Amino acid sequence: MANAAFSARPFNLIDAALRAAIVGLTLATASIHSNLGGALFTLNAFGYVVLATAMVAPLEIARRFRWIVRIALAGYAATTIVGWAIQGPFYSTAYVAKAIEIALIVLLAIDFVRFDGNPLIVIRHELVRLLPVWPQLLG
């Protein structure tokens, strides 16, 4: 269930370190992209900053839907990697950014499992909660 693990146990030091690493890596890749110039890189950096903020926002709605933020941030990083693989540029700073983004995806997966469990179960639970007819459609 979404956020079942979060409500069942307190936020501990390991959780804080994991969240700090996620935000740090996100801001690091945002910094790299913001220094490259051009609208595409600037918008990419802005997206990373927004998602990093959503990862630590103390608002109740942010806590409730943090699982969506995790999926969005992992997808954003994966999309950035695919976009780079398709069109480049292939220089050393780009490889550093891609390594950061891969590490970010791994940490997000760990954070997701620690707090929310199996992503497929969480998504199914949320669909059932939002749309009562989904149980019949999903079997």
C-alpha positions in Angstrom: 0.0 0.0 0.0 1.3 3.5 -0.8 3.0 5.0 2.2 2.2 2.0 4.4 5.9 1.6 5.3 6.2 5.3 5.9 3.4 5.4 8.4 4.5 2.1 10.1 8.0 3.2 11.1 9.8 6.4 11.9 12.0 8.2 9.5 15.5 7.2 10.7 19.1 8.2 9.9 19.5 5.8 7.0 16.4 7.2 5.4 17.7 10.7 5.9 21.0 9.8 4.4 19.3 8.1 1.4 17.0 11.1 0.8 20.0 13.5 1.1 21.9 11.5 -1.4 19.0 11.5 -3.8 18.6 15.3 -3.5 22.3 15.9 -3.7 22.7 13.8 -6.9 19.6 15.5 -8.4 21.0 18.9 -7.7 24.5 17.9 -9.0 23.1 16.8 -12.4 20.9 20.0 -12.4 24.0 22.1 -11.9 25.8 20.3 -14.7 22.9 20.9 -17.1 22.4 24.5 -16.1 26.1 25.3 -16.9 25.8 23.9 -20.4 23.7 26.7 -21.8 20.8 26.6 -24.1 17.1 26.4 -23.5 17.0 22.6 -23.5 19.7 22.2 -20.8 18.3 25.0 -18.7 14.8 23.5 -18.8 16.3 20.1 -17.9 18.1 21.6 -14.9 14.9 23.4 -13.8 13.0 20.1 -14.0 15.6 18.4 -11.8 15.4 21.3 -9.2 11.6 21.0 -9.1 11.7 17.3 -8.5 14.5 17.6 -5.9 12.3 20.1 -4.0 9.3 17.7 -4.2 11.5 14.9 -2.7 11.9 16.9 0.5 8.9 19.2 0.6 7.3 18.9 4.1 3.8 19.3 2.8 1.3 16.5 3.6 0.3 16.2 -0.1 4.0 15.8 -1.0 4.4 13.1 1.6 1.2 11.3 0.4 2.3 11.2 -3.2 6.1 10.9 -2.7 5.9 7.6 -4.5 4.8 9.5 -7.7 7.7 11.9 -7.3 10.1 9.0 -7.0 8.8 7.4 -10.2 8.8 10.8 -12.0 12.3 11.6 -11.0 13.6 8.1 -12.1 11.7 8.5 -15.4 13.1 12.0 -15.8 16.7 10.8 -15.3 16.1 7.8 -17.6 14.6 10.1 -20.3 17.6 12.4 -20.0 20.0 9.4 -20.4 18.1 8.2 -23.5 18.0 11.7 -25.0 21.7 12.0 -24.5 22.4 8.6 -26.1 20.4 9.6 -29.1 21.8 13.0 -29.8 24.9 13.5 -27.6 27.1 15.5 -27.0 29.6 12.8 -26.0 32.2 14.5 -23.9 33.6 13.8 -20.4 31.2 16.0 -18.4 28.3 14.2 -20.1 29.6 10.9 -18.9 29.8 12.3 -15.3 26.2 13.5 -15.6 25.0 10.1 -16.9 26.8 8.3 -14.0 25.1 10.6 -11.5 21.7 9.9 -13.2 22.3 6.1 -13.1 23.2 6.3 -9.4 20.1 8.5 -8.8 17.8 5.9 -10.4 19.3 3.1 -8.2 18.9 5.2 -5.1 15.3 6.1 -6.0 14.5 2.4 -6.5 15.9 1.6 -3.1 14.0 4.5 -1.5 10.8 3.4 -3.2 11.1 -0.2 -1.9 12.0 1.0 1.6 9.0 3.3 1.9 6.3 2.0 -0.5 7.2 -1.6 -1.3 6.5 -3.2 -4.7 5.8 -0.4 -7.3 3.3 -2.5 -9.2 1.2 -3.2 -6.0 1.3 0.5 -5.1 0.1 1.6 -8.5 -2.6 -1.0 -8.6 -3.7 0.1 -5.1 -3.9 3.7 -6.1 -5.8 2.9 -9.2 -8.3 0.9 -7.2 -8.6 3.7 -4.7 -9.2 6.3 -7.3 -11.4 4.4 -9.6 -13.7 1.8 -7.9 -14.4 0.0 -11.2 -10.7 -1.0 -11.6 -10.9 -4.2 -9.6 -13.2 -5.7 -12.2 -11.0 -4.5 -15.0 -7.7 -5.7 -13.4 -9.1 -9.1 -12.4 
